[in-house]
C-alpha cells in the first residue's frame, strides 16, 4: 500500500509530465511555423519540416528524463533545504518490502511519516515547471504570427513557395530565353538572357552550360527587373538552359558555322586624278593610301555565297554578288579616314561571318612647305627701297598659287607672286619694290608668304612661311650702336684698370721680397701663381670685349642698311683693344708658370720682365681710357647731329602729310617727334656740361640757350596737342617753324663736329710732325757719327755723343707713346721700331765706351735704320691724322655698281616665272619666245657690265678678281642655256646661284673695307725681324723712294714740314746699299 507521501510525489510527477508534453507541442507548433515561413520565402523543399523534430526530441529527452520520482525528490530536496538527504530516503523506505533484511515495518512507517509530517506544510507542487508551458505558448504564438504576417503580406511569393515545397509540379513559372538556338561566327560575343514570369518574385536564376561536350557548368545569375543577361564569347558550340526552382527552360544551342575563306585577295588603289599618280596594288591587311583614293577589293570565296557586305568603321556598304559567279567577290570603297575594314560573307543557310579583316590608314595631302631663303631673316629697309625675295615652295602633289601677305599693323594686304600650275616644287625670285607702301622711318613692315596646293578632295590647303619684318631704321638708331658700344667699352675697361693696378702692386711687393731674401716662401709662390691666373683672366676679359665689338660690327655689316661712320667707329674700338696687350706679356706669364713648376729658384729675371710688361699694360689701359673718352665726346656730338637731322626729316614729312592724313595719326607722329626733341635737348645739355674742350662746351651751351629761347620743346608739344584735338589750322606754319629750327640745329651740330675733328686731327698731326723732326735730327746725328767712325775717330771719342743720342731717343719714344692716348693714327709698329732703335743705341754706346770697334758700326747702322723706319711710319700717320676716316669713294662706288647688278639679276630671274619649266615638246608660243629673247639680251648686257667692272679693277685685288671672273663664267653658262632653250631646274638654280655670288661679293667687300688688319687677336710673343734691306739695284731703290716722297707730299702736311720730309728722303737716296 502506497504511503501518502508517495502518492503526493506521484501527483507532482504526473503534473510535470503533462506540462512538459504541452510545452513540447507549443515548441513544435512555433518551429513548424517558422520553417514554413523560411521554406515559402526561400523556395525550399518541404522536407525541411523534418527539422522540427530536432528541437522537440532534444527538449523532450532533456525534460522527460528528469520527470521520475527520484529526480523529483532530488528537486524537492534542492528546493527545500530541510528535506535534504531525507525525502529521497523516505521515498525509498516507502517502497521497501519485507525481505531478508527483516527491517521493522513500524520503524519504516514511522520514518516515512516523520518526513511526510515535515512536508505537510510545504508547497511541493512548486517544482512543477509551469514556466515551460508559458514560454512554449509564447514561442508558438510568435511563430504562427510570423507565418500569418508573411502570408498576408507576400501572398504570391508565399503561395509559390508553398506550392514549390509541397506540390512542385503545380507551379506556373515561365522562362523566356534569348537568343535560343542561333548561329554566329567565331569569337562573336553573344548575350544570353532570360526573363522570368511572374514578375517581382525571384532574385536569381541558374544558367547551365555545356560547351563542346564538356561537363555541365552552373552559374547563378542575378535577376534585374526579372531578367538576367550574360555576354559569352563563342569559340565553339555551346548548349545552355536556365533553371528556376523545379522548372527548366529546355536546352538551346549556339552554333558556329563552317568558316568561309577568301583567297587571291587583291586591293587596287586608284589615287585622285589631281595627284597624277598611277594605280597601286596592295595585298593588305595594312592599307596606307591617300585620302580620296578609290579602292577595289577582289577575291575568291571557298564556297558559294549569297550575300556580302563591307564594314568600314561604322559604315556598312552592300557588296553585290553575281549569281553566275557566286564565289567571286568584288567590293569598292573610298578612303576617307582611318578605319578598320571587315568583309562579311554569308552562305544560303548561315549568317554573315567575317572572311577578311584589314586596316585603312589615311594619308593626308600635306600643306605646302614654303621657305623664304632670302633674306631669310628680319632686315632693315635697303636704301633703294627694294627687297629681293627668294622663295622656295614644295608640295607633295602640286602647287596652284603663291601669295605674299604683308602689312604694318595687320597682314591684310596680298600680292600674287606666281601660279606654278601644278608644279610640285617652285622657286620664286621676286624684287619687291617698297617705295609705294608709305613706310616711314621707325616703322616696321611684317610679311610672310603663303603657298596653296591643288587638293581637290579635302579642299586646297595653304602652307605659310615664318613671319619676317622689314624695319625702316633711323640713322640715329644706326649711329647709336657706336655710342652704346663705346660707352660699354669705357664701363668695362675702368674696372680692368683698377684690377691691373692691384695686380701690379702685388707683383712689385713680391719682386722686392725676392730681391731682399733671394727666395720666396711657399705662400708667396702661391700668391705669385694666383697673380698669374688673375692676369690671364684679365687678358681674357680684354679679348672678350674685343670679340663683342667684332660681333657688333659683323651684325652691322651683314645688314641691308649700314652706316660707314658707325662701322669706322667700331673698327677703331677693335684696333684700340688689339693694341692694349703687350707683345711679350703672355710669353712672360707662360715662362713664370714654367719656372714655378720646374725652376722655382730662378724667378727673378722672369718677375722683372713680367713687372715691366704689366706696367706697359697698365699704361696702355690708361691711354685707351683717355682716348675712349675723347672718342666718346666726338661720337656723342655726331649722334646729336644725326638725331637732329632725323627729327628735321620727320618733321618735314609730317608737314607734307598735313593736308592728306587725319589729325589723329599726325598727332601721334608729332608726339613721337616731341619726345625725340626733349631727349635731344637733355643730351645736349649734359654734353655741354661735361665736354672737355671749353670752346666746344661754350658753343653747345649757346645752342642750348637758343633752343630754350625759341621754346622748341614747348612748340612741339603745343603742335601735338593741337593735332590730337583735330585742329589743323595754323599747324603747317608751326610745323615749318619746327622744321627750320631743327635743320639749323643739325647744321650747327655738324659744323661743330667737323670743326672738332679737324682741330683735333691738326693738333695731333702737328705733334707727330714735331716728334718726327726730333727723330730726323737723331737719325742725321747718328749718320754723322757713323761717317766720323769710318774716318778714323776712335770709339771712345764718340761714346758721349752716342749716349746723348740714346737719352734723346728715349724722350722722343716716351712722347710718341703718349700720343696713343689721343689718336689711333700712330701704328703699334712705330713703338716696336723705336724699341729696336733704343736697344741698338744702348748696345752701340756700351761698345763705344768699351773701345770695341767690332760690331759697333753694325749696331749704329741698325739704330739708324730702325729710326728711319719709325720716321717713315710717323710721316704716314701724320698725313692720315689730317684726313677723315671712312670708306674710300672707289670702294663705295664699287658696292653701288654690284648692288645694281644684283637687282638686275633678280629681275631677270623673276622674269623666268612666265616660262614653262621644262619647255614642252610642242615648243614655246611666240609671246614666250619673245620674252625669252628679252631675258637673254638683259643677261648679256649684265654680263658685259660685270666684265667692264672687272676690267676697271686693273688686277689690283686678286681675291675679288677671282670671284668676279667665276661669276662672269657662270653668267656665260646661263646665256648659253637660254640661247639653246635649255630651260630646266638646273638653269633656275644657276640663276639663283648668280644672285648669291653677287651678294657674297658685296659682303666680302664691306668686310674688307672695315676689317682689314683689324681682326681680334691675342698678343703673341714678338720675334725680332731681320733687318730690312733696300733693293740691291740702286736705280730701282731711288725710283721707289721718290715715289714715296711724292706720295707723302700729296697726302698733305703742314708747309713748314715739307722741307724736312724732302731732306729726309734725299738723305735716304744718298745712302749706300
MORAJO-V475404 format. One record per residue. N is the residue number from 1. RES is the residue in one letter. D_FIRST is the distance of its C-alpha to the first C-alpha in Angstrom with 1 decimal. Layout:
[[N | RES | D_FIRST] [N | RES | D_FIRST]]
This chain:
[[1 | X | 0.0] [2 | X | 3.8] [3 | X | 6.5] [4 | X | 9.5] [5 | X | 11.6] [6 | X | 10.0] [7 | X | 10.2] [8 | X | 13.7] [9 | X | 14.7] [10 | X | 13.8] [11 | X | 16.0] [12 | X | 18.7] [13 | X | 18.5] [14 | X | 19.2] [15 | X | 21.9] [16 | X | 23.5] [17 | X | 23.7] [18 | X | 25.2] [19 | X | 27.8] [20 | X | 28.7] [21 | X | 29.3] [22 | X | 31.4] [23 | X | 33.3] [24 | X | 34.0] [25 | X | 35.5] [26 | X | 37.7] [27 | X | 39.0] [28 | X | 39.6] [29 | X | 41.6] [30 | X | 43.7] [31 | X | 44.4] [32 | X | 45.5] [33 | X | 47.8] [34 | X | 49.4] [35 | X | 50.0] [36 | X | 51.5] [37 | X | 53.9] [38 | X | 55.0] [39 | X | 55.4] [40 | X | 57.6] [41 | X | 59.5] [42 | X | 60.2] [43 | X | 60.5] [44 | X | 57.7] [45 | X | 55.9] [46 | X | 52.7] [47 | X | 51.0] [48 | X | 50.6] [49 | X | 47.7] [50 | X | 45.7] [51 | X | 45.7] [52 | X | 43.2] [53 | X | 40.5] [54 | X | 41.2] [55 | X | 39.9] [56 | X | 37.0] [57 | X | 35.8] [58 | X | 36.4] [59 | X | 34.6] [60 | X | 31.7] [61 | X | 31.3] [62 | X | 31.7] [63 | X | 29.4] [64 | X | 26.5] [65 | X | 26.3] [66 | X | 25.1] [67 | X | 22.4] [68 | X | 19.5] [69 | X | 16.7] [70 | X | 18.6] [71 | X | 21.9] [72 | X | 20.7] [73 | X | 19.6] [74 | X | 23.0] [75 | X | 24.6] [76 | X | 23.0] [77 | X | 24.1] [78 | X | 27.5] [79 | X | 27.6] [80 | X | 26.5] [81 | X | 28.2] [82 | X | 26.4] [83 | X | 23.1] [84 | X | 25.0] [85 | X | 23.7] [86 | X | 20.6] [87 | X | 18.4] [88 | X | 18.1] [89 | X | 17.6] [90 | X | 14.8] [91 | X | 13.0] [92 | X | 13.8] [93 | X | 12.5] [94 | X | 9.1] [95 | X | 9.1] [96 | X | 10.7] [97 | X | 10.2] [98 | X | 12.8] [99 | X | 16.1] [100 | X | 19.7] [101 | X | 19.6] [102 | X | 18.0] [103 | X | 16.7] [104 | X | 15.9] [105 | X | 12.2] [106 | X | 13.9] [107 | X | 15.9] [108 | X | 13.0] [109 | X | 11.3] [110 | X | 14.8] [111 | X | 15.8] [112 | X | 13.0] [113 | X | 13.9] [114 | X | 17.4] [115 | X | 17.2] [116 | X | 15.4] [117 | X | 18.2] [118 | X | 20.7] [119 | X | 19.6] [120 | X | 19.5] [121 | X | 23.2] [122 | X | 23.4] [123 | X | 24.0] [124 | X | 21.7] [125 | X | 22.6] [126 | X | 26.0] [127 | X | 25.3] [128 | X | 25.2] [129 | X | 28.7] [130 | X | 30.2] [131 | X | 33.7] [132 | X | 33.4] [133 | X | 33.5] [134 | X | 36.4] [135 | X | 38.6] [136 | X | 37.9] [137 | X | 39.0] [138 | X | 42.1] [139 | X | 42.8] [140 | X | 42.5] [141 | X | 44.7] [142 | X | 47.3] [143 | X | 47.5] [144 | X | 47.8] [145 | X | 50.4] [146 | X | 52.4] [147 | X | 52.5] [148 | X | 53.5] [149 | X | 56.2] [150 | X | 57.6] [151 | X | 57.8] [152 | X | 59.5] [153 | X | 61.9] [154 | X | 62.8] [155 | X | 62.3] [156 | X | 64.8] [157 | X | 63.7] [158 | X | 60.0] [159 | X | 60.8] [160 | X | 62.7] [161 | X | 60.0] [162 | X | 57.2] [163 | X | 59.5] [164 | X | 60.3] [165 | X | 56.6] [166 | X | 55.3] [167 | X | 58.6] [168 | X | 61.2] [169 | X | 63.6] [170 | X | 63.7] [171 | X | 65.5] [172 | X | 69.1] [173 | X | 70.5] [174 | X | 74.3] [175 | X | 76.2] [176 | X | 80.0] [177 | X | 81.5] [178 | X | 85.0] [179 | X | 87.4] [180 | X | 85.6] [181 | X | 87.9] [182 | X | 91.1] [183 | X | 93.9] [184 | X | 95.2] [185 | X | 97.6] [186 | X | 96.4] [187 | X | 95.2] [188 | X | 94.8] [189 | X | 92.1] [190 | X | 90.0] [191 | X | 87.5] [192 | X | 84.4] [193 | X | 82.5] [194 | X | 79.7] [195 | X | 78.8] [196 | X | 75.3] [197 | X | 74.4] [198 | X | 72.7] [199 | X | 73.9] [200 | X | 72.0] [201 | X | 68.8] [202 | X | 69.2] [203 | X | 70.4] [204 | X | 71.0] [205 | X | 71.9] [206 | X | 72.1] [207 | X | 75.5] [208 | X | 75.5] [209 | X | 78.9] [210 | X | 80.3] [211 | X | 83.7] [212 | X | 85.8] [213 | X | 82.8] [214 | X | 81.0] [215 | X | 77.2] [216 | X | 75.9] [217 | X | 75.6] [218 | X | 73.5] [219 | X | 74.4] [220 | X | 72.5] [221 | X | 74.9] [222 | X | 74.5] [223 | X | 75.2] [224 | X | 77.7] [225 | X | 78.1] [226 | X | 76.2] [227 | X | 78.8] [228 | X | 79.1] [229 | X | 82.2] [230 | X | 83.0] [231 | X | 86.6] [232 | X | 86.9] [233 | X | 90.0] [234 | X | 90.6] [235 | X | 91.9] [236 | X | 90.6] [237 | X | 88.7] [238 | X | 85.5] [239 | X | 82.7] [240 | X | 80.2] [241 | X | 77.6] [242 | X | 75.2] [243 | X | 71.4] [244 | X | 69.2] [245 | X | 65.5] [246 | X | 65.6] [247 | X | 69.2] [248 | X | 72.2] [249 | X | 75.9] [250 | X | 77.2] [251 | X | 79.6] [252 | X | 83.0] [253 | X | 85.9] [254 | X | 88.5] [255 | X | 91.4] [256 | X | 94.5] [257 | X | 97.6] [258 | X | 100.1] [259 | X | 102.4] [260 | X | 106.0] [261 | X | 108.5] [262 | X | 111.8] [263 | X | 114.7] [264 | X | 118.3] [265 | X | 117.4] [266 | X | 120.5] [267 | X | 121.0] [268 | X | 124.5] [269 | X | 125.3] [270 | X | 128.2] [271 | X | 129.0] [272 | X | 130.4] [273 | X | 134.1] [274 | X | 135.2] [275 | X | 134.2] [276 | X | 136.6] [277 | X | 134.0] [278 | X | 133.7] [279 | X | 130.5] [280 | X | 128.0] [281 | X | 125.6] [282 | X | 122.2] [283 | X | 119.3] [284 | X | 116.5] [285 | X | 113.8] [286 | X | 115.3] [287 | X | 118.0] [288 | X | 120.2] [289 | X | 122.6] [290 | X | 124.7] [291 | X | 123.4] [292 | X | 124.8] [293 | X | 125.1] [294 | X | 124.5] [295 | X | 122.3] [296 | X | 122.1] [297 | X | 119.2] [298 | X | 119.6] [299 | X | 117.4] [300 | X | 116.2] [301 | X | 112.5] [302 | X | 110.8] [303 | X | 109.8] [304 | X | 111.2] [305 | X | 109.9] [306 | X | 109.9] [307 | X | 109.4] [308 | X | 110.3] [309 | X | 110.1] [310 | X | 111.1] [311 | X | 109.0] [312 | X | 111.1] [313 | X | 108.9] [314 | X | 107.4] [315 | X | 110.1] [316 | X | 109.7] [317 | X | 112.9] [318 | X | 113.0] [319 | X | 114.7] [320 | X | 116.5] [321 | X | 115.8] [322 | X | 118.6] [323 | X | 117.2] [324 | X | 120.1] [325 | X | 119.0] [326 | X | 115.2] [327 | X | 114.9] [328 | X | 117.7] [329 | X | 116.7] [330 | X | 119.2] [331 | X | 118.0] [332 | X | 120.0] [333 | X | 119.1] [334 | X | 120.8] [335 | X | 119.9] [336 | X | 119.1] [337 | X | 116.5] [338 | X | 114.3] [339 | X | 111.6] [340 | X | 109.4] [341 | X | 110.4] [342 | X | 108.3] [343 | X | 109.7] [344 | X | 107.0] [345 | X | 107.4] [346 | X | 105.4] [347 | X | 105.6] [348 | X | 105.1] [349 | X | 101.4] [350 | X | 100.4] [351 | X | 100.4] [352 | X | 102.8] [353 | X | 102.4] [354 | X | 104.5] [355 | X | 107.3] [356 | X | 109.3] [357 | X | 108.7] [358 | X | 111.4] [359 | X | 112.2] [360 | X | 115.1] [361 | X | 116.7] [362 | X | 119.3] [363 | X | 122.5] [364 | X | 124.0] [365 | X | 127.7] [366 | X | 128.1] [367 | X | 130.4] [368 | X | 133.8] [369 | X | 134.3] [370 | X | 137.3] [371 | X | 139.0] [372 | X | 142.0] [373 | X | 143.5] [374 | X | 146.6] [375 | X | 146.6] [376 | X | 142.8] [377 | X | 142.3] [378 | X | 142.9] [379 | X | 146.7] [380 | X | 149.3] [381 | X | 151.7] [382 | X | 154.9] [383 | X | 158.2] [384 | X | 159.2] [385 | X | 156.2] [386 | X | 155.3] [387 | X | 152.2] [388 | X | 152.1] [389 | X | 148.6] [390 | X | 147.4] [391 | X | 144.3] [392 | X | 142.5] [393 | X | 140.0] [394 | X | 137.7] [395 | X | 135.3] [396 | X | 133.3] [397 | X | 134.8] [398 | X | 137.7] [399 | X | 139.1] [400 | X | 140.5] [401 | X | 141.7] [402 | X | 142.2] [403 | X | 142.3] [404 | X | 143.2] [405 | X | 141.2] [406 | X | 142.6] [407 | X | 142.9] [408 | X | 142.9] [409 | X | 139.8] [410 | X | 138.3] [411 | X | 139.0] [412 | X | 140.0] [413 | X | 143.3] [414 | X | 143.5] [415 | X | 146.3] [416 | X | 146.2] [417 | X | 147.4] [418 | X | 147.1] [419 | X | 145.6] [420 | X | 144.9] [421 | X | 144.4] [422 | X | 141.3] [423 | X | 142.4] [424 | X | 139.5] [425 | X | 141.4] [426 | X | 144.1] [427 | X | 146.2] [428 | X | 147.8] [429 | X | 150.7] [430 | X | 151.5] [431 | X | 153.9] [432 | X | 152.2] [433 | X | 154.8] [434 | X | 153.2] [435 | X | 156.4] [436 | X | 155.4] [437 | X | 151.9] [438 | X | 152.9] [439 | X | 151.2] [440 | X | 152.2] [441 | X | 152.2] [442 | X | 148.7] [443 | X | 147.0] [444 | X | 144.7] [445 | X | 144.6] [446 | X | 141.4] [447 | X | 141.4] [448 | X | 139.5] [449 | X | 140.1] [450 | X | 137.8] [451 | X | 137.9] [452 | X | 136.5] [453 | X | 135.4] [454 | X | 135.5] [455 | X | 131.8] [456 | X | 131.7] [457 | X | 128.0] [458 | X | 126.3] [459 | X | 129.5] [460 | X | 132.2] [461 | X | 130.9] [462 | X | 132.8] [463 | X | 133.1] [464 | X | 134.5] [465 | X | 136.1] [466 | X | 135.5] [467 | X | 137.1] [468 | X | 140.2] [469 | X | 142.4] [470 | X | 146.1] [471 | X | 147.1] [472 | X | 150.4] [473 | X | 150.9] [474 | X | 153.2] [475 | X | 155.8] [476 | X | 154.4] [477 | X | 151.0] [478 | X | 152.7] [479 | X | 154.9] [480 | X | 151.9] [481 | X | 150.5] [482 | X | 153.4] [483 | X | 152.8] [484 | X | 149.1] [485 | X | 149.6] [486 | X | 152.3] [487 | X | 150.2] [488 | X | 147.3] [489 | X | 149.6] [490 | X | 150.8] [491 | X | 147.2] [492 | X | 146.1] [493 | X | 149.2] [494 | X | 149.1] [495 | X | 145.9] [496 | X | 147.3] [497 | X | 150.4] [498 | X | 148.3] [499 | X | 146.2] [500 | X | 149.4] [501 | X | 150.8] [502 | X | 147.7] [503 | X | 147.7] [504 | X | 151.4] [505 | X | 150.8] [506 | X | 148.1] [507 | X | 150.2] [508 | X | 153.2] [509 | X | 151.1] [510 | X | 149.9] [511 | X | 153.4] [512 | X | 154.7] [513 | X | 152.0] [514 | X | 152.9] [515 | X | 156.6] [516 | X | 155.7] [517 | X | 153.2] [518 | X | 154.2] [519 | X | 150.5] [520 | X | 147.5] [521 | X | 144.1] [522 | X | 141.0] [523 | X | 140.0] [524 | X | 143.5] [525 | X | 143.4] [526 | X | 140.1] [527 | X | 141.8] [528 | X | 144.8] [529 | X | 142.5] [530 | X | 140.8] [531 | X | 144.2] [532 | X | 145.1] [533 | X | 141.9] [534 | X | 142.4] [535 | X | 146.0] [536 | X | 145.0] [537 | X | 142.5] [538 | X | 145.2] [539 | X | 147.4] [540 | X | 144.6] [541 | X | 144.3] [542 | X | 148.1] [543 | X | 147.6] [544 | X | 144.7] [545 | X | 146.7] [546 | X | 149.6] [547 | X | 147.3] [548 | X | 145.9] [549 | X | 149.4] [550 | X | 150.1] [551 | X | 147.1] [552 | X | 148.2] [553 | X | 151.7] [554 | X | 150.1] [555 | X | 148.0] [556 | X | 151.1] [557 | X | 153.2] [558 | X | 150.7] [559 | X | 150.6] [560 | X | 152.7] [561 | X | 154.2] [562 | X | 155.6] [563 | X | 158.0] [564 | X | 160.6] [565 | X | 160.9] [566 | X | 157.2] [567 | X | 157.1] [568 | X | 160.1] [569 | X | 158.3] [570 | X | 155.2] [571 | X | 157.3] [572 | X | 159.1] [573 | X | 155.7] [574 | X | 154.9] [575 | X | 158.3] [576 | X | 157.9] [577 | X | 154.5] [578 | X | 155.8] [579 | X | 158.5] [580 | X | 156.1] [581 | X | 154.8] [582 | X | 157.5] [583 | X | 158.3] [584 | X | 157.4] [585 | X | 154.3] [586 | X | 151.8] [587 | X | 153.6] [588 | X | 153.5] [589 | X | 149.7] [590 | X | 149.1] [591 | X | 151.4] [592 | X | 149.5] [593 | X | 146.1] [594 | X | 147.5] [595 | X | 149.0] [596 | X | 145.8] [597 | X | 144.0] [598 | X | 146.7] [599 | X | 149.4] [600 | X | 148.0] [601 | X | 151.0] [602 | X | 153.7] [603 | X | 152.6] [604 | X | 155.6] [605 | X | 157.9] [606 | X | 155.0] [607 | X | 154.0] [608 | X | 157.6] [609 | X | 157.9] [610 | X | 154.5] [611 | X | 155.5] [612 | X | 158.8] [613 | X | 157.1] [614 | X | 154.5] [615 | X | 157.3] [616 | X | 158.9] [617 | X | 155.6] [618 | X | 155.3] [619 | X | 158.8] [620 | X | 158.2] [621 | X | 155.2] [622 | X | 157.2] [623 | X | 160.1] [624 | X | 157.7] [625 | X | 156.0] [626 | X | 159.5] [627 | X | 160.6] [628 | X | 157.3] [629 | X | 157.8] [630 | X | 161.3] [631 | X | 160.1] [632 | X | 157.3] [633 | X | 159.9] [634 | X | 161.9] [635 | X | 158.8] [636 | X | 157.6] [637 | X | 161.0] [638 | X | 161.1] [639 | X | 157.6] [640 | X | 158.7] [641 | X | 161.7] [642 | X | 159.4] [643 | X | 157.0] [644 | X | 159.7] [645 | X | 161.2] [646 | X | 157.8] [647 | X | 157.2] [648 | X | 160.8] [649 | X | 160.1] [650 | X | 156.8] [651 | X | 158.5] [652 | X | 161.3] [653 | X | 158.8] [654 | X | 157.0] [655 | X | 160.4] [656 | X | 161.1] [657 | X | 157.6] [658 | X | 157.9] [659 | X | 159.1] [660 | X | 156.5] [661 | X | 153.2] [662 | X | 150.9] [663 | X | 151.0] [664 | X | 147.4] [665 | X | 148.0] [666 | X | 151.3] [667 | X | 149.5] [668 | X | 147.1] [669 | X | 149.9] [670 | X | 151.9] [671 | X | 148.9] [672 | X | 148.7] [673 | X | 152.5] [674 | X | 152.1] [675 | X | 149.4] [676 | X | 151.7] [677 | X | 154.6] [678 | X | 152.4] [679 | X | 151.3] [680 | X | 154.9] [681 | X | 156.3] [682 | X | 153.6] [683 | X | 154.5] [684 | X | 158.2] [685 | X | 157.7] [686 | X | 155.7] [687 | X | 158.2] [688 | X | 161.1] [689 | X | 159.4] [690 | X | 158.7] [691 | X | 161.7] [692 | X | 163.5] [693 | X | 167.0] [694 | X | 168.2] [695 | X | 170.6] [696 | X | 167.9] [697 | X | 165.4] [698 | X | 168.0] [699 | X | 168.6] [700 | X | 164.9] [701 | X | 164.6] [702 | X | 167.5] [703 | X | 165.7] [704 | X | 162.5] [705 | X | 164.5] [706 | X | 166.2] [707 | X | 162.8] [708 | X | 161.5] [709 | X | 164.6] [710 | X | 164.3] [711 | X | 160.6] [712 | X | 159.7] [713 | X | 155.9] [714 | X | 156.0] [715 | X | 158.1] [716 | X | 155.7] [717 | X | 152.6] [718 | X | 154.4] [719 | X | 155.2] [720 | X | 151.6] [721 | X | 150.4] [722 | X | 153.0] [723 | X | 152.0] [724 | X | 148.3] [725 | X | 149.0] [726 | X | 150.7] [727 | X | 154.2] [728 | X | 156.9] [729 | X | 159.9] [730 | X | 162.1] [731 | X | 159.6] [732 | X | 162.3] [733 | X | 164.6] [734 | X | 162.0] [735 | X | 160.9] [736 | X | 164.5] [737 | X | 165.1] [738 | X | 162.0] [739 | X | 163.2] [740 | X | 166.7] [741 | X | 165.3] [742 | X | 163.0] [743 | X | 165.8] [744 | X | 168.1] [745 | X | 165.3] [746 | X | 164.8] [747 | X | 168.5] [748 | X | 168.8] [749 | X | 165.7] [750 | X | 167.1] [751 | X | 170.4] [752 | X | 168.8] [753 | X | 166.8] [754 | X | 169.8] [755 | X | 171.9] [756 | X | 169.3] [757 | X | 169.0] [758 | X | 172.7] [759 | X | 173.5] [760 | X | 170.8] [761 | X | 172.0] [762 | X | 175.6] [763 | X | 174.7] [764 | X | 172.8] [765 | X | 175.7] [766 | X | 178.2] [767 | X | 176.1] [768 | X | 175.7] [769 | X | 179.5] [770 | X | 180.2] [771 | X | 178.0] [772 | X | 179.6] [773 | X | 183.0] [774 | X | 181.9] [775 | X | 180.6] [776 | X | 183.8] [777 | X | 185.8] [778 | X | 183.6] [779 | X | 184.0] [780 | X | 187.8] [781 | X | 188.0] [782 | X | 185.9] [783 | X | 188.3] [784 | X | 191.3] [785 | X | 189.8] [786 | X | 189.3] [787 | X | 192.9] [788 | X | 194.0] [789 | X | 192.0] [790 | X | 193.7] [791 | X | 197.1] [792 | X | 196.5] [793 | X | 195.0] [794 | X | 192.7] [795 | X | 188.9] [796 | X | 189.0] [797 | X | 191.3] [798 | X | 189.0] [799 | X | 185.8] [800 | X | 186.0] [801 | X | 186.7] [802 | X | 183.7] [803 | X | 181.4] [804 | X | 182.7] [805 | X | 181.9] [806 | X | 178.4] [807 | X | 177.8] [808 | X | 179.3] [809 | X | 177.1] [810 | X | 174.0] [811 | X | 174.9] [812 | X | 175.5] [813 | X | 172.2] [814 | X | 170.2] [815 | X | 171.9] [816 | X | 171.1] [817 | X | 167.5] [818 | X | 167.3] [819 | X | 168.3] [820 | X | 165.1] [821 | X | 163.4] [822 | X | 165.5] [823 | X | 165.9] [824 | X | 164.7] [825 | X | 168.2] [826 | X | 168.7] [827 | X | 167.1] [828 | X | 165.1] [829 | X | 167.7] [830 | X | 170.3] [831 | X | 168.2] [832 | X | 167.8] [833 | X | 171.5] [834 | X | 172.3] [835 | X | 169.9] [836 | X | 171.7] [837 | X | 175.0] [838 | X | 173.9] [839 | X | 172.6] [840 | X | 176.0] [841 | X | 178.0] [842 | X | 176.0] [843 | X | 176.6] [844 | X | 180.3] [845 | X | 180.7] [846 | X | 179.1] [847 | X | 181.3] [848 | X | 184.4] [849 | X | 183.6] [850 | X | 183.2] [851 | X | 186.5] [852 | X | 184.8] [853 | X | 186.7] [854 | X | 184.4] [855 | X | 182.0] [856 | X | 183.4] [857 | X | 185.2] [858 | X | 182.1] [859 | X | 179.9] [860 | X | 182.5] [861 | X | 182.8] [862 | X | 179.0] [863 | X | 178.8] [864 | X | 181.5] [865 | X | 179.9] [866 | X | 176.5] [867 | X | 178.2] [868 | X | 180.0] [869 | X | 176.8] [870 | X | 175.2] [871 | X | 178.2] [872 | X | 178.1] [873 | X | 174.5] [874 | X | 175.1] [875 | X | 178.0] [876 | X | 175.7] [877 | X | 172.9] [878 | X | 175.5] [879 | X | 176.5] [880 | X | 172.9] [881 | X | 172.1] [882 | X | 174.7] [883 | X | 173.1] [884 | X | 170.0] [885 | X | 167.1] [886 | X | 165.3] [887 | X | 165.6] [888 | X | 169.1] [889 | X | 170.6] [890 | X | 171.0] [891 | X | 167.4] [892 | X | 166.3] [893 | X | 168.7] [894 | X | 167.3] [895 | X | 163.7] [896 | X | 164.8] [897 | X | 166.4] [898 | X | 163.3] [899 | X | 161.1] [900 | X | 163.3] [901 | X | 163.2] [902 | X | 159.3] [903 | X | 159.2] [904 | X | 161.6] [905 | X | 159.5] [906 | X | 156.3] [907 | X | 158.2] [908 | X | 159.3] [909 | X | 155.7] [910 | X | 154.4] [911 | X | 157.0] [912 | X | 155.4] [913 | X | 152.4] [914 | X | 154.2] [915 | X | 154.8] [916 | X | 152.4] [917 | X | 151.1] [918 | X | 151.7] [919 | X | 154.7] [920 | X | 153.7] [921 | X | 155.5] [922 | X | 157.1] [923 | X | 158.9] [924 | X | 159.5] [925 | X | 160.6] [926 | X | 164.1] [927 | X | 162.6] [928 | X | 160.4] [929 | X | 163.5] [930 | X | 165.5] [931 | X | 162.6] [932 | X | 162.4] [933 | X | 166.2] [934 | X | 166.1] [935 | X | 163.3] [936 | X | 165.4] [937 | X | 168.4] [938 | X | 166.4] [939 | X | 165.0] [940 | X | 168.5] [941 | X | 169.8] [942 | X | 166.9] [943 | X | 167.5] [944 | X | 171.2] [945 | X | 170.4] [946 | X | 168.2] [947 | X | 171.0] [948 | X | 173.5] [949 | X | 171.1] [950 | X | 170.7] [951 | X | 174.5] [952 | X | 174.9] [953 | X | 172.8] [954 | X | 175.5] [955 | X | 173.1] [956 | X | 172.4] [957 | X | 168.5] [958 | X | 167.5] [959 | X | 163.7] [960 | X | 164.3] [961 | X | 167.0] [962 | X | 164.6] [963 | X | 161.9] [964 | X | 164.4] [965 | X | 165.9] [966 | X | 162.5] [967 | X | 161.9] [968 | X | 165.3] [969 | X | 164.4] [970 | X | 161.1] [971 | X | 162.9] [972 | X | 165.3] [973 | X | 162.4] [974 | X | 161.0] [975 | X | 164.4] [976 | X | 164.5] [977 | X | 161.1] [978 | X | 162.1] [979 | X | 165.4] [980 | X | 163.7] [981 | X | 161.0] [982 | X | 158.3] [983 | X | 156.0] [984 | X | 152.5] [985 | X | 149.8] [986 | X | 151.8] [987 | X | 154.6] [988 | X | 152.3] [989 | X | 151.0] [990 | X | 154.5] [991 | X | 155.5] [992 | X | 152.4] [993 | X | 153.3] [994 | X | 156.9] [995 | X | 155.4] [996 | X | 153.2] [997 | X | 156.1] [998 | X | 158.3] [999 | X | 155.6] [1000 | X | 155.2] [1001 | X | 158.9] [1002 | X | 158.8] [1003 | X | 155.9] [1004 | X | 157.6] [1005 | X | 160.8] [1006 | X | 159.0] [1007 | X | 157.2] [1008 | X | 160.5] [1009 | X | 162.3] [1010 | X | 159.8] [1011 | X | 158.2] [1012 | X | 161.1] [1013 | X | 160.9] [1014 | X | 158.1] [1015 | X | 155.0] [1016 | X | 152.5] [1017 | X | 152.9] [1018 | X | 151.8] [1019 | X | 154.8] [1020 | X | 155.6] [1021 | X | 157.4] [1022 | X | 161.2] [1023 | X | 163.3] [1024 | X | 167.0] [1025 | X | 169.0] [1026 | X | 172.2] [1027 | X | 175.4] [1028 | X | 176.4] [1029 | X | 179.8] [1030 | X | 182.2] [1031 | X | 183.3] [1032 | X | 185.8] [1033 | X | 188.2] [1034 | X | 190.0] [1035 | X | 191.2] [1036 | X | 187.6] [1037 | X | 186.4] [1038 | X | 189.1] [1039 | X | 188.3] [1040 | X | 184.6] [1041 | X | 185.4] [1042 | X | 187.8] [1043 | X | 185.1] [1044 | X | 182.7] [1045 | X | 185.4] [1046 | X | 185.9] [1047 | X | 182.1] [1048 | X | 181.7] [1049 | X | 184.6] [1050 | X | 183.3] [1051 | X | 179.7] [1052 | X | 181.1] [1053 | X | 181.8] [1054 | X | 183.7] [1055 | X | 187.5] [1056 | X | 188.0] [1057 | X | 185.9] [1058 | X | 187.7] [1059 | X | 190.4] [1060 | X | 187.8] [1061 | X | 186.0] [1062 | X | 189.2] [1063 | X | 190.4] [1064 | X | 187.1] [1065 | X | 187.2] [1066 | X | 190.9] [1067 | X | 190.0] [1068 | X | 187.4] [1069 | X | 190.1] [1070 | X | 192.4] [1071 | X | 189.8] [1072 | X | 190.4] [1073 | X | 187.6]]
